[in-house]
Amino acid sequence: MKVIPVLDIEQFEHKVPLTDFYSNDLCSHLQKNAAVVNKPHSHNFYLCVLFTKGNGIHEIDFNSYAVSTGSVFFLKPGQTHHWKFTNEPEGYIFFHTQDFYELHFSTSKLEQFPFFYSHKNTPSLNINTNKLAQLAPIYNAINNEYYDNLPYKKQKIASLIHTAYIDLARLYTLKTPTTETNSIAYIETLRALEKEIELNYKTEKSAQFYADRLHITAKHLNRICKATLGKTTTELITERVVLESKRLLVHSKNTMSSISENLGFKDYAYFSKVFKSKTKLTPLEFKKSYQ
């Protein structure tokens, strides 16, 4: 079955001996990798990009976000995206694996930052001119460190990323509605649920399955989902299935029936009914409307 291309860090830079981190100025990155980055694709790493100049659209998982001076975007592994620019952009971009960050900060997790906390939180942020002037030098320092061959290179890069993420998280929480709850236990359970859904959504679609995996009752899991996201467990599972359906419908040449089967539906009619309940369109109607 044809799938959306998943890009790996090692595809982007071979001269710099780091396989878990990559950085570049945005203009150079887009020029060097035009064959892959201008088409819909996903990554197996975390991505952060800062625009110091440029206009256009950044589409992430079928949601369109305006690109302008001061735009910042955060992508988690697995998210599909592509760009459409109306003029040549400038800025900085870096990728890293989860281990690259968390091995240097053993008591910190990427999920602590609101933009990586949940797929339900928006992956974009727009900062003003003053904040851009403060953040751009940090991105520039990350990029310079990446291409220099100095002692403690990884430690310096990780430290700079940590600083950038803290500054961005402060701005994000002020400007962007986020998924939050006062219960740390609820937060941890939601994170665990999202990971379980990611692993099993193609074959397991019952709330009870995920409750069993998390060793809690289905009723309590539903209570957590409602408190943190305002949705039921079943809605979260269905949304993940529908998102993958959209990706395959638009970005692959697979038949409707093969997509349905790949997502664990033995009956295409039922798959179509589930899809339409969330999108108001049949799978075929969605594919045609998107094209």
BAVEX-809370 format. One line per 8 residues: number of its first residue (from 0); their letters; for each residue x, y, z of C-alpha. Coordinates in Angstrom, 2 decimals, padded with zeros to 5 digits, m for minus. Example, Ala and Ser with C-alpha at 12.3 -4.5 7.8 and 13.67 -1.06 7.14 Angstrom:
<seses>
0	as	012.30:m004.50:007.80 ~ 013.67:m001.06:007.14
</seses>
This chain:
<seses>
0	mkvipvld	000.00:000.00:000.00 ~ 001.40:003.38:m001.00 ~ 001.91:005.79:001.86 ~ 002.89:009.41:002.38 ~ 006.72:009.76:002.37 ~ 008.28:009.93:005.83 ~ 011.51:011.91:005.90 ~ 014.48:011.12:008.14
8	ieqfehkv	017.04:013.59:009.51 ~ 019.89:011.82:007.72 ~ 018.34:012.69:004.36 ~ 019.07:016.38:004.84 ~ 022.72:016.86:005.75 ~ 025.64:014.48:005.34 ~ 028.60:016.78:005.93 ~ 027.83:017.42:009.59
16	pltdfysn	028.27:014.31:011.80 ~ 025.01:014.45:013.77 ~ 022.30:011.92:012.96 ~ 019.81:013.11:015.60 ~ 019.85:016.84:014.88 ~ 019.77:019.12:011.84 ~ 019.75:022.90:011.38 ~ 019.85:025.33:008.48
24	dlcshlqk	018.83:028.80:007.44 ~ 015.41:028.44:005.88 ~ 016.27:029.75:002.42 ~ 019.16:027.28:002.00 ~ 017.10:024.42:003.41 ~ 014.24:024.96:000.96 ~ 016.58:025.32:m002.02 ~ 018.63:022.21:m001.21
32	naavvnkp	015.62:020.02:m000.48 ~ 013.05:021.38:m002.92 ~ 012.41:017.92:m004.34 ~ 010.98:016.66:m001.06 ~ 009.89:019.57:001.13 ~ 007.47:021.19:m001.33 ~ 005.32:018.07:m001.52 ~ 003.15:016.67:001.30
40	hshnfylc	005.30:014.58:003.63 ~ 005.76:013.66:007.26 ~ 008.79:013.31:009.54 ~ 010.00:010.89:012.17 ~ 011.41:013.78:014.24 ~ 010.39:017.05:015.93 ~ 010.58:020.21:013.82 ~ 010.68:023.89:014.69
48	vlftkgng	010.83:026.71:012.14 ~ 011.01:030.49:012.60 ~ 010.16:032.92:009.78 ~ 012.00:036.23:009.82 ~ 010.54:037.11:006.42 ~ 008.04:035.68:003.95 ~ 004.37:035.09:003.21 ~ 002.34:032.09:002.25
56	iheidfns	000.46:029.12:003.63 ~ 001.67:026.23:005.77 ~ m000.72:023.28:005.66 ~ m000.46:020.87:008.59 ~ m002.77:017.86:008.74 ~ m005.37:019.57:006.51 ~ m005.41:022.80:008.51 ~ m004.02:025.90:006.81
64	yavstgsv	m001.95:028.46:008.72 ~ m000.81:031.83:007.41 ~ 002.93:032.36:007.09 ~ 004.24:035.85:007.82 ~ 007.17:037.55:009.51 ~ 007.31:036.22:013.07 ~ 005.54:032.92:012.33 ~ 006.78:029.92:014.30
72	fflkpgqt	005.67:026.33:013.66 ~ 006.12:023.18:015.73 ~ 005.63:019.69:014.30 ~ 005.59:016.37:016.09 ~ 006.59:013.07:014.44 ~ 003.95:011.77:012.05 ~ 002.27:015.05:011.17 ~ 001.86:015.71:007.44
80	hhwkftne	002.64:019.13:006.04 ~ 003.75:021.19:003.05 ~ 004.38:024.83:002.16 ~ 003.05:027.32:m000.41 ~ 004.95:030.61:m000.49 ~ 004.04:033.83:m002.30 ~ 007.57:035.19:m001.94 ~ 010.94:033.81:m000.89
88	pegyiffh	010.97:033.20:002.88 ~ 013.85:033.68:005.30 ~ 014.42:032.32:008.78 ~ 015.72:029.21:010.50 ~ 014.69:025.59:010.79 ~ 015.88:022.74:012.98 ~ 014.92:019.11:013.55 ~ 015.77:016.75:016.36
96	tqdfyelh	014.81:013.36:017.73 ~ 013.13:012.96:021.09 ~ 016.27:011.37:022.52 ~ 018.48:014.26:021.43 ~ 016.59:016.60:023.72 ~ 015.63:014.28:026.57 ~ 019.04:012.66:027.00 ~ 020.48:016.08:027.78
104	fstskleq	017.61:017.02:030.13 ~ 016.81:013.83:032.00 ~ 014.17:015.49:034.17 ~ 012.46:017.27:031.25 ~ 010.17:015.92:028.54 ~ 009.25:017.54:025.24 ~ 005.58:017.14:026.18 ~ 006.05:019.71:028.95
112	fpffyshk	005.96:022.41:026.27 ~ 002.38:023.31:025.27 ~ 003.06:023.14:021.52 ~ 004.21:019.51:021.90 ~ 001.80:018.60:024.71 ~ m001.11:017.41:022.59 ~ m002.07:017.10:018.93 ~ m005.11:019.17:019.89
120	ntpslnin	m002.98:022.24:020.63 ~ m002.27:024.46:017.64 ~ 001.16:023.96:016.01 ~ 001.61:027.65:015.22 ~ 002.54:030.88:016.96 ~ 003.03:034.42:015.71 ~ 005.41:036.71:017.60 ~ 005.85:040.46:017.36
128	tnklaqla	008.87:042.34:016.07 ~ 010.45:042.82:019.51 ~ 010.18:039.13:020.43 ~ 011.44:038.15:016.99 ~ 014.52:040.30:017.54 ~ 015.15:038.42:020.80 ~ 014.56:034.92:019.42 ~ 016.23:035.13:016.01
136	piynainn	019.77:035.35:017.52 ~ 019.12:032.11:019.46 ~ 018.15:030.33:016.24 ~ 021.19:031.81:014.53 ~ 023.41:030.59:017.38 ~ 021.91:027.08:017.05 ~ 022.65:027.10:013.33 ~ 026.20:028.38:013.75
144	eyydnlpy	026.92:025.80:016.44 ~ 025.64:023.04:014.19 ~ 028.09:023.88:011.41 ~ 031.05:024.59:013.71 ~ 033.16:021.72:014.99 ~ 033.76:022.76:018.58 ~ 033.95:020.81:021.86 ~ 030.64:020.18:023.67
152	kkqkiasl	028.75:020.76:020.44 ~ 025.70:018.65:021.29 ~ 025.49:020.05:024.81 ~ 025.57:023.63:023.49 ~ 022.91:022.96:020.86 ~ 020.64:021.20:023.36 ~ 021.03:024.08:025.79 ~ 020.14:026.66:023.13
160	ihtayidl	017.09:024.64:022.03 ~ 015.97:024.40:025.66 ~ 016.24:028.19:026.00 ~ 014.31:028.75:022.75 ~ 011.55:026.35:023.77 ~ 011.16:028.00:027.18 ~ 010.87:031.46:025.60 ~ 008.42:030.17:022.99
168	arlytlkt	006.35:028.31:025.58 ~ 005.95:031.52:027.60 ~ 004.69:033.36:024.52 ~ 002.52:030.43:023.45 ~ 000.68:030.18:026.76 ~ m000.05:033.91:026.68 ~ m001.35:033.98:023.10 ~ m002.78:030.56:022.35
176	pttetnsi	m005.61:028.60:023.99 ~ m004.08:025.32:025.14 ~ m005.22:022.01:026.47 ~ m004.62:022.26:030.21 ~ m005.88:020.77:033.42 ~ m004.91:021.28:037.03 ~ m004.45:017.54:037.56 ~ m000.96:016.23:036.79
184	ayietlra	m002.40:012.70:036.81 ~ m004.90:013.68:034.12 ~ m002.13:015.19:032.00 ~ m000.02:012.05:032.20 ~ m002.99:009.82:031.41 ~ m003.91:011.90:028.36 ~ m000.34:011.69:027.07 ~ m000.36:007.93:027.58
192	lekeieln	m003.71:007.64:025.80 ~ m002.51:009.58:022.76 ~ 000.51:007.29:022.51 ~ m001.67:004.19:022.77 ~ m004.06:005.51:020.13 ~ m001.14:006.24:017.82 ~ 000.06:002.64:018.17 ~ m003.30:000.90:017.89
200	ykteksaq	m005.92:003.05:016.14 ~ m005.89:000.95:012.96 ~ m006.92:m002.21:014.77 ~ m008.52:m001.09:018.04 ~ m011.34:001.43:018.14 ~ m013.11:000.74:021.43 ~ m012.67:002.98:024.47 ~ m012.57:m000.12:026.65
208	fyadrlhi	m009.41:m001.38:024.93 ~ m007.53:001.82:025.74 ~ m008.86:001.93:029.28 ~ m007.57:m001.61:029.80 ~ m004.17:m000.63:028.38 ~ m003.98:002.23:030.88 ~ m005.28:000.10:033.76 ~ m008.26:002.34:034.51
216	takhlnri	m011.99:002.07:033.91 ~ m013.50:003.25:030.64 ~ m015.71:005.64:032.62 ~ m012.72:007.27:034.32 ~ m010.82:007.53:031.04 ~ m013.81:009.24:029.47 ~ m013.93:011.65:032.42 ~ m010.27:012.54:031.86
224	ckatlgkt	m010.81:013.15:028.13 ~ m013.81:015.36:028.80 ~ m011.96:017.35:031.48 ~ m008.82:017.93:029.41 ~ m010.08:018.12:025.83 ~ m013.85:018.40:026.08 ~ m014.24:015.22:024.02 ~ m015.00:011.57:024.70
232	tteliter	m012.44:008.80:024.36 ~ m014.31:007.46:021.34 ~ m014.19:010.88:019.67 ~ m010.41:011.02:020.06 ~ m010.02:007.56:018.54 ~ m012.34:008.40:015.65 ~ m010.58:011.72:014.98 ~ m007.25:009.91:014.64
240	vvleskrl	m008.76:007.40:012.22 ~ m010.37:010.15:010.13 ~ m007.11:012.15:010.02 ~ m005.24:009.15:008.64 ~ m008.11:008.59:006.19 ~ m007.69:012.15:004.89 ~ m003.93:011.71:004.51 ~ m004.35:008.53:002.48
248	lvhskntm	m007.27:009.83:000.41 ~ m005.39:012.94:m000.68 ~ m001.74:011.93:m000.68 ~ m001.88:008.36:m001.98 ~ m003.31:006.60:m005.03 ~ m004.89:003.80:m003.04 ~ m008.49:002.78:m003.68 ~ m011.25:003.64:m001.24
256	ssisenlg	m011.68:000.01:m000.29 ~ m007.95:m000.53:000.35 ~ m007.82:002.58:002.54 ~ m010.84:001.34:004.46 ~ m009.24:m002.07:004.93 ~ m005.89:m000.58:005.94 ~ m007.63:001.35:008.71 ~ m009.28:m001.76:010.09
264	fkdyayfs	m012.75:m001.52:008.51 ~ m014.03:m004.72:006.94 ~ m017.08:m002.90:005.58 ~ m016.42:000.12:003.34 ~ m019.98:001.37:003.87 ~ m019.40:001.62:007.61 ~ m016.05:003.36:007.07 ~ m017.78:005.88:004.80
272	kvfksktk	m020.47:006.47:007.43 ~ m017.88:007.13:010.15 ~ m015.92:009.46:007.85 ~ m019.03:011.42:006.86 ~ m020.12:011.79:010.49 ~ m016.93:013.77:011.13 ~ m016.43:015.63:007.86 ~ m019.99:015.95:006.44
280	ltplefkk	m018.58:014.41:003.23 ~ m018.13:010.89:001.94 ~ m014.50:009.82:001.38 ~ m014.90:010.29:m002.37 ~ m016.49:013.71:m001.96 ~ m013.66:014.78:000.32 ~ m011.00:013.59:m002.12 ~ m012.64:015.48:m005.00
288	syq	m013.20:018.65:m002.96 ~ m009.62:018.72:m001.77 ~ m008.24:018.26:m005.27
</seses>
